[in-house]
Amino acid sequence: MKVYKPENIRNIAIASHQGTGKTSLTEAIAFQCGASKRLGKVTEGNTISDYSPEEVKKKVSVNTSLLACEWNDVKLNLLDVPGFLDFAGEVDAALPVCENVLMMVDASSGVGVGTELVAERAKALGKAAVIFINKMERENADFDRCVNQLAEKIPYAAVPVQLPIGAANTFTGVVNVLSRKAYQFTDGKTTEIPMPEDMAELVEDAHFKLMEYAADGDDDILMKYLEGEELTDDEIKLGLRGAIAKGLFAPVLCGSALNSMGIETLLGFCTSYLSSPEDCLPKEDAAKPLALLVFKSITDPFVGKLNLFKVCQGHLGAVTTLYNVNKDKEEKISGLATMLGKATVPVTELCWGDIGVFAKLANTGTNDVLCTKGEPQEILPIEFSQPTYTVAIQPKSKADEDKLGQALQKILEEDPTLQCVKDPVTKQTLLTGMGDTHLDITLERLVRKFNVLVDVVERVLPYKETIRGKATHIEGKHKKQSGGHGQYGHVFIDVEPCYDEEFVFEEKIFGGSVPKQYIPAVEKGMKEAVQEGVLAGYPVTNIKITLIDGSYHEVDSSEMAFKIASNLAFRKACEQAKPVLLEPIMNVEIRIPDEYTGDIMGDINGARRGRIMGMDKDGKMQVITARIPLAELSRYTIDLKSMTQGRGKFTMQPDGYEEAPAPIAERIIAAAKNKNK
């Protein structure tokens, strides 16, 4: 592939609701551009961009794929982004590195939630947008209904630049509103035909609207338009490009990706009217020292690691090493390439604004910045969605356990919306992602890529215990004297709540009843004892223990004997000091559209046992802050999607502990006792 200057590059993220035909469109574009010799189909599992075994098996995209194509001396870097809501991290990665987003709508089913969410994110990032109403050949296809829905549901003004000729089985072509010319689609070819007479008035109305947007795209053109002068073709193009780049409107086109209808006209529009890196990035970035941002990492057990990157500054030519700013390490560069699905396509250099791939970098991952040694650069990192759906996993065998840690590390390097931790209280391995489907795919990858099998097991929540009362002069005595060297430890303690600290130990020994050398053993015994409470075996917190008295034996006393005596005293004291169970509480921030506010608040106050702490308005969204027990949030990722048709999101942070209600505590204590029988 030849080298393209920034003005001849179009970086386009193809992102929208699942099932709208994104992969079919990228397949049709690759075929139309001559990058592919055959036209694959999702249903047959042979498309260029859906190549992983999970994608082939499930007939759905789960990874972002890069397809570099060429059309009329313009390079198109297409990022085919999964539409399923669980893979929001793929949208997070793709949008920041593309100047444009191409959103798709199913002509028969209308605007999906995923498309709404992509549009909101793209608008917030200042991206130029174009919309392709797909599946016009389908029964019940309705172009006008889709345009009306777009006007209601996305933050861009959706303005047709094409009008369809017919619909469903009568869909044969489009009228270009700008040129007022009609085109017929036949066998993947586009032919100009006379415009249907009954569409003349509709086309004129749409053309007039486009002229208004063209005028708004440039101040000089606007003045000329307001003075009643006719705009030239070049001025119209300049104005429309400016208006699209500013997000003043999103042009709407239509066709059928599956039948290769409207692909040529879409390509022509994208190459002529969408933004290049030169249009959007500061011109001085081209002259700055080289800086690359890695936006996606892929680990393959056969090929190794692939790092997709964007040239954010400077010019990338033939290099043998680059410096990783984040890791403070040099990387050996074995070659420069772009991609067409899973295939790498060698290139000699990449200009500022272009997208490429490196293979087999040892230390580089997503969000790392690569530059020339001695010229470190700073690039803003990509912000990824916070995962909220957690499951506990355990390896099936000892062999799986030995491989699990390294396999998980490589999986996490691939996907920034995955987190994995070992709970310090329960000792369980917790895997957190964007939803159940996301985690299902992750576990399948563990098996396929690393041959590691795990079971999803019931999550044990990190409850704690504490005391609400005091217990004084509680004895703990360990005596074992059966001939020879015996064991003797004897203590008296007081216990009381301590709300400022988790654990406090004091000693008030007078007269040497417990020798000084054994007091550290008593404290150590207490620290060990608080790890297992008397109710359900959970750690005890917010407790003060005072050693007040005891006795010892000149020969038989030892540190171990006093540790055992301390444990006995602690358990007796806790049983008498009104022990209670504490449950973890989360501070939850929930973003939902206005119309769901009542249902969500009712759910929080009711089934979730939560307390609403505040509400704020953010445009059309309500932001609810609440404190909710962690026990009631295990399925909240899934439930919130269901209650809001996928429009709701939430984040959560630990916010201390509170006493569990009696029925909850009784159930947990009973379960713990049954487990220990």
ABEGO torsion letter per residue (X at the ends): XBBBBAAABBBBBBBBBBGAGAAAAAAAAAAAAGABABBBBAAAGABAABABAAAAAAGBBABBBBBBBBBGGBBBBBBBBBABAAAAAAAAAAAAABABBBBBBBAAAEBBAAAAAAAAAAAAAGBBBBBBBBGAABBGBBAAAAAAAAAAABABBBBBABBBBEBEAABAEBBBAAAGBBBBBBGGBBBBBBBBAAAAAAAAAAAAAAAAAAAAABAAAAAAAAAGBBBBAAAAAAAAAAAAAAGABBBBBBEBAAAGBGAAAAAAAAAAABBBAAAABBAAAAABBBBBBBABBBBBAAAEBBBBBBBABEBBBBBABBBBAAAGBBBBBAEBBBBBEABBBBBABBBBGBBBBBBGBAABBBGBBBBBBGBBBBBBBBBBBBBABBBBBBBABAAAAAAAAAAAAAAAAABAABBBBBBAAAGBBBBBBAEAAAAAAAAAAAAAAAGBBBBBBBBBBBBBBBBABBBBGBBBBBBBBAEEBBBBBBBBBBBBBBAABABBBBBBBBGGABBAAAAAAAAAAAAAAAABBAAAGBBBBGBBBBBABEBBBAAABBAAAAAAAAAAAAAAAAAAAGBBBBBBBBBBBBBBBAAAAAAAAAAAABAAGBBBAEBBBBEABBBBBBBBBAAAAAAAAAAAAAAAGGABBBBBBBAEBBBBBAAAAAAAAAAAAAAAX
